[in-house]
Structures are given as C-alpha cells and as structure tokens.
Amino acid sequence: MEGDAGEKPDGVAFLLLLPTVILLLGLFVGPVLYAFYLGLTNIALMGPTARHFHFTGMANLHRLARDTLFWESLKLTAIFVAASAIVGVTVVGMALAVLMQHAVAWLRAAVGAIVVVAWMLPPLTAALIWYAFSTSGGTLSLLGGSSRLDVLDSFPMTVVCLANIWATAGFSMLVLSAGLRSVPTEVLEAGRMEGASHWRVFCSLTLPIIKPTIVTNILLVTLLSLANFSLIYIMTGGGPGNATDILPIYSYQQALVFGKLGYGALLGDVVVVIATIFAYLYVRMSRTTRMAAA
C-alpha cells in the first residue's frame, strides 16, 4: 500500500510535466536537430536545390575547415564576447550595482532609471543612437575636433563593444544588485571590525559570497552577446570589410545574401554548439560552487 501511495504522485507529476516536455521537444529540440540536418545538405535559397536538396555528408564541414573567413569570424566573435560581455558588461554592471547600493536616494533613482531604460530600448533604437553618436558629424567627431572624424569606421569593433556594454549593463546591474542584497550584513560588519578597508571587504568577503550570481550573470550576458545580431548588423553590417563580421552575421550573409542556406545553417549550428559549451561550463561551475559551500 505504501509503495502504491508513493507511485501515484510520481505518475501525476509526469502527466503534469508532459505538456512542457512536448512543447520543449516540438519548439526547441526538433528545430535544432533539423537545423543540424540542414547544415549537412546542399539546400539553397534559389535554384534547383531550393526544394530538391539532399544530404551531402561532410562536404559543408570540409568547406568550413578551409574557410578563412569563418576562422576570422570566430576570432571576432571571441573578441566581441570577451571584451563586451565577460569583461565589459560584468565590470560595469558590478560598478553600477555597488553604486546603487551605496549612493544617495536621488542619485540611485536617476542612475538606475537611465541604465534600465538603455537596457530596455529596442536593439534598432540602440544601434541607431550609437551609429549617430560615432559616425562623422556625430557627438564623438565633434568632441574630437573634426566633423569628418568617423570613429565607427576607424575603430569599428571598439565602438560596437561599447554599444553592447551600454545596452546590456542594465541587465547585469539588476542581476548583480540582487546578489549584493543577499550578502549578510553581519559578515561585512565583522570584516570592518577587523580593520579591513572597504575594498578588502569587497574582494575578500562580498565577491566570494556572490560568486554564483557572478557566474550566472556572465553566462547570461555571454549568451545575449553571442546572439547579438541586430545591434552590429544595423551599425556596421559586419563591416567595414569584415571588421565586425561575427558568426551570427556571417551565417546570415551566407544563408540569405549569398543564398547558401545549408552552409549558413551549419554556421548557425556552430553558434548553438558554442552556447551549449558555455551552458555546460556554467552548470559545472555552479555545481562546484554549491559543493564548496556545503
């Protein structure tokens, strides 16, 4: 009787979760697997293989291995994600979170409103703001003393990284602010009573305590930046030349500009694999952190 009573809740729980599982398989797993299949076909946007495509085995993978533009795009993606997300957004978000914690009420409200509004702006609006700000005749060119100065054309990757930091720092600030609020005040007070400076208390006590929050923030902003197509495409289109041609843009160009849907799908699959690796690392790091805390 006890065994039967214990089995019924498991069956009910399975039935309750079944619609979610079906939706996950139908709306996520299925399309991803189909995209991986398309990446190994010769499907094109136009021509005879637009409808009557077939499996080509490793042909696209061999092309990928020899594609110098792909490897350059992979390097640019790594630079963009590392500089703007892992370092830039996290550092600026942490600085803003600390400021919001210690600033006076009116400054906290003003800064918080500005940063959150910047984060909530549509990518199109954010891209147009930074395009107008950094091209010739914009604010940066006027500050540089010449209306002909085109900072976006001269330093494209730097500008798009700054634009991504500006557009995403509000999200990071909110996540890290929640982590800072979870730090016990008695722990911080004990550190100050020992004579430690504010910087020492922050580095030795606050950061280790909120490490899981920092890891979560890094993963989320990395995934957001890895898939950040709109901001860069509107600002530069991947140019000048291939200076900002990160993987999502290169995949779009191959699939919809040059019509090579199969190869474009394979490039998109690379982005999915990279995102999966980051998610796996996050799970491993979170598990290690929980075990250390226990």
Secondary structure, DSSP 8 states (H G I E B T S, - for coil): -HHHHHHHHHHHHHHHHHHHHHHHIIIIIHHHHHHHHHTTB---SSSGGGTS--B-TTHHHHHHHH-HHHHHHHHHHHHHIIIIIIIIIHHHHHHHHHHHHHS-HHHHHHHHHHHHHHHHS-HHHHHHHHHHHHSTTSHHHHHTT-TT--HHHHSHHHHHHHHHHHHHHHHHHHHHHHHHHTS-HHHHHHHHHTT--HHHHIIIIIHHHTHHHHHHHHHHHHHHHHT--HHHHHHTTT-STTTT--HHHHHHIIIIIS--HHHHHHHHHHHHHHHHHHHHHHHHHHHHHHHHH-
